[in-house]
Amino acid sequence: MTDRTAPTKLKDVALAAGVSISTVSRVFTNPERLSPATVQHVREVASRLRFSPNLMARALITGVAANVGLIVPDITNPYMTTLLKAAQGRSRTSGVGVLVADTDDSAEIERQVADQLARQSRGLILCAPRMSSAHIREVAELIPVVLINRVVKDVPSVVTDSEPALGEIVDNLHGLGHRRFAYLPGPSGSWANRQRLKALTERSEAAGSDLVVLPATVATYADGIAAADAVVQSEATAVFAFDDVLASGLIEGLRREGRRVPDDISVVGHDDVLAELVQPGLTTVAGHSDRVGRLAMERLLDPDGEQDREVSIPIRASAVYRGSTGPAPR
C-alpha cells in the first residue's frame, strides 16, 4: 500500500495503474508514443495519488533539460504570438516548458541568445532566423534545432508555402483588370521576404503584368504609413505587402493621402492574423501559424531524434479574399 506520508513516486503510480514505470514516464514526457486511453488512465491514477512530475529533478537525473528555447525576431508581431501559443500548447502535453527570447530582428542578438539558451534547453526553435546558414549549422551541431520559415541544408524546418496562394491572388487581380502591381517588402534579411518576392515576380511576369519593388522595410505599422507616398508614385493599382501589419499601416497611409481602398488601390497582406481588424477587411494569405508552431514543436520533441531530420516540411498557405481588393480603377 502506498505511504501517503511520503511523496508519491513513479513506481507508486505504475503499481496502481497496472503499467510499467517506463510507461508512466512516457505519459509525462512523450505521450504521443502511447494510446490516448493509456495516457488518460495513467493521468487519472496520478491525479488520484496526487503525483506531480518534478521536471527539474528529472532533468538533473537524466541529463535532459526540461525546457526548449523558442527564438523570435519580434514577439509583438501577431504572427509570432499565435505561433508561440500553439507551440507552447504542444510542448505542454509533453511536460516541457518553453523559454522565449526576442532578438529585435538582429542577427547578432540572435546568435547571443541562441548560445545562452543552448546551455539551458534540450533543443531550439528558430523562427525566421536572421543568422547566416553557417552559424545556424554550428548551433545545430551542439543541440537539436528546428527552423521556421527558413531553409538550411541538413537542418529540419517547417515553412509556409505561400507561392500557390500568392499566384492565385495575382491571377484574380489580373482578371479584375490590374496590370501594374507593387510589392512592399519586409526586412531584407528575411528568407520569407525573398520567397514572396520570387513568387510575385514569376506570377506577374506569367500574367503579363508589371511588378514594382519598393524599398525594404522593418515591416512595422509606421513603415506602412510611411510607404503610402511611394506606393502612389509607383502608379500601381494593386499592392502586395510583406505582412498584415505592414498592409494595415499602408491602408491608413493611403487614407491620409486621400486614396480609397480598394476603389483607387487594392491592398493585399500576408499571414491573416489581424486582417479582420482592418477597414476595409484585408485580402491576405493565411499562413496558418498555429499549425506551423505545433508541427515545429513536434519535430523538436521527436523522441527518436531522427524522423525526417533533413526534410523541410511545407505548410500550404491559402488565399483569403476580403474588401481591400477589387476591380482596377478606370
N, C-alpha and C positions, 0 to 999 in steps of 0.2 A: 504494500500500500504506500502511496506517495506521502512523504512527510510534508505537511502543509506549512511547517515552521521554517523550512528551508526553501530557497529559490527553486522553482521548477526547472528541470534540465531537459535537454533534448531527449535523453533516454526515457524520461518520465512520460513525455508526450508520445514517443514511439510505442511504449508499452501500452498506454491507454488507448491509442488509436489502432493498435494491432498492425503496425507497419515497422519498417526498419528505421534506424537512426538516420541513415543517408536519405531516406525518403522525406523525413521531417525537415532535414537540412535543405533539400531541394525546394520544398514548399516555400521556404523563406528566401531562397536565393535565385533559383531558376524554375519557377512554377510552370513555365511553358513546356518543360520536359515531361510533365505529369498530366494525367487526365484531370479535367475540371472537377469530377466527382471526388477524386483523391485529395485534391487541393482543398476543396470545401470541407471535407470530412476532417482533415488534419487541422485546419484552421479553427474549426468549431471545437475540437478537443483542446487545442492550445488555448483558446479563449476561456474555456471552462476551467482549465487548470491555471489560468492567469499567467501563461507563459508569454514572455516578450523577448524576441531575439536581441541580444546585445551586439549591435553591428560593430562597434569599436573593438570589443573583445574578440569578435570573430576575425576582424582584420588583423589583430595582433597575433592570433593563433595561426591563421592560415597564410599570413603574409600578403593577403589581397586587400587592398583598400576598399572601404565601404562606400566610396563616392566615385563619381565620374565628373570630369570637367566639361563644361559647355561654354565655348568662347564665341561671342558675337561681336560684330563691328559696331552695332548701335542698338542698345536694348530698348530704346524708346520707339523704334520702328515697329508698327503694329504687326508686320510680318514676323519679326523675331519674337514678339510677345506671344503670338499664337503658337509658333513653333516650340518655344520654350515650355509652354504649358502642356503641350502634347507629349514632349519628351519626358518631362517630369512625371506625367501620369503613367507613362510606360515604365519608367525606372522604379516607380513606387511599388509596382506589382512584383518586383524582384528584390524589394527591400534595399534598394540602392539610392543614396542621396545624390543630388546634383549641385555642384559648385559652379556658379555662373560668374563670368567675367566679361566686361565691356571693354573693347580696345579703342574706342573713339575713332574707328576707321584707320588706325595706324598700324602699319606692318611691324614697326619697331616695338610698340607696346604689345602687339600680338605675340611676338617672339618671347618677350619677357614673361608675359602671363602664361604662355604655354610651358615655359621652363618651370615656373613656380607650381602650376597645377599638376605637372607630370610627377612631382615628388609626393603629391598627396592623393593621387587618383589612380584608379585601375584602368582608365582609358580616357581619351579626349574626343569630343566632337567639335570640329572647327567649322563654324558657319561662315560661308562666303569669305574664306581666309584671304588676306592680302599678302601673306608671306610668299617668298619665292618657292617654286617647286622643290628646290634643293633643300631649303630649310624645313619644309613640310616632311620630306623623306627622312631628314635627320631626327625629327621628333618621333616619326612613326617607327624608327628603328629602336627607340627606347621604350615606347609604350604603345598599346593599340590605339589607332586613330581612325575615325570615320569623318569624311568631309561632307559638307552640304553645299551644293551649288558651286562646286569646283572639281575639276578632274585632274588628278595627278597619277601618273603611271605607278602601278603597284600599291596604291593606297585605296582602300574601299571608299565609295562615295554614294550619295543619294542626290540626284539633281532634278530640277524642274525642267521638263522638256516643253519649252514654250513655242517651238517652231511651228507646229501644226496650227495652234490657236492664233498666233500672230498672222500666219498666212491666210487663215480663214477671214480674219478681220480686214486685212488688206484687200482681199477679193470682194468682200462685202462692200467696203467703201468705194472700191473701183466701180462696182455695179451701181453705186449711188451717184456716180459722176465725178468722183475725186480723181485728179490726175497729178497732183503735186502734194507729197507727204513731207513731213518733217519728223525727225527723231530728236527728242530732248534727252540726252544721255544722263546716266548716273555717274558714279566715280570711275575715273579712267582705269583704275587698277582692278575693277570688278570683272571676274570671269563671266558672270551672268550678263553684265552690260555688253560685253563683246559678243556673246551668243545672240542676244536680242538684236543687236545692230546687224549682225551677219544674216539673221533670218529675214529682217525687214529689207535689207539691201537686195537679197536674192529674189524675194517675192515681188517687190515693187518693180524690179527690172523685168521679171517674167510677165508682169501685168502691163508693162509699157508705161509705167508712171515714174515721175522724178522723186528722188528722196534727198532732202536737205538735212545734213547732220549738223546740229547746233553744238556749241561748246559744252564740254563736260561740266557736271555739277556734283555737289556732295549729296544731292537728292533730298534737300530739306524743303519744307513748305515755303520758306522765304526764297529759296532758289527758284521755285516755280513761279512765284510772283515776279521776281526779277527778270525771268526769261520771257515774259509776255511780249515785250517790245521786239526782241529778236524773232519771236515766232511771227509777229505781224509783218516784220520786214522781210521774212522769208517767202511771203506770199503763198505759203502752204494753206490748203483748205482743210487738212486733217493732220493732227499731231499725235504721235505716239510718245508718251512719257515713260521713263525708266520704271517708275512705280506709281502707286496710287497717291502717295504723299506728294510727290512732285507734280502729278497731274492735278491734284486738288488745289495746290498753290497756283498753278498755271491758270486754272479756271478763274480764280479770284483776280489774278493779274490781268487777264483778258477783260474781265468785267470793268476793272479800273481804266482800261484802255478804251472802253466804250464798245467792246466787241461782244457779241452774243454767241453763246454756245448752246446748241450746235448751228444756229442759223448762219453765222458768219464763219465759224471754225469748229470742226469736230475735234474732240479730245478723247484719247484712249489711255488708260492706265495699265497697271500690271500688279497682280497679287490678290485683288479682291478682298482686302482686309478692312477698308473703310469706305468702299465705293458707294454704299447706300447712304452715307452721311453727307455726301456732296450733292449740291444742287446745280444743274440737274444731275440725276443719278448717273454714275460713271460707267461707261462701257469699259471693260477691262478684261484681263486674262487671269483666271482663277488659278493660283499656283498651288493650292491645297497644302499649305504649310503645316497643317496638323498632321497629314499623312506623312509628309517629309520628316517631321520631327520624330514621330513614332517609329518609323522604319529605321532612321539613323540610330536611334537608341537600341532597337532590337539587334541591329548588326553589331553594335559595340558590345552588347551583353551576350552575344552568341557564345554559348558555353563551350563549344569546341574550338572557337577561335580561328576556324579555317573556312567557314562557309562562305563561298563566293568572295573571298577576301580581295581579289583583284578586279572585281566587276563593278562598274558604275551602273547603278540602278536608276532608270529614269521614272519620274512620276509625270504622267502626261497631263499638261495643263489644258484648260478648256476656255473657250470664248464666252463672255457674258455680256449681253447687249442691254444697254440702258439708254437714258435720254441724252447723253452727251455726244452722241453721233447721229448724223442724219444726212440728207442729200447735200451735195456740194452747192454752194451759193451760185446763183445765176450771174 
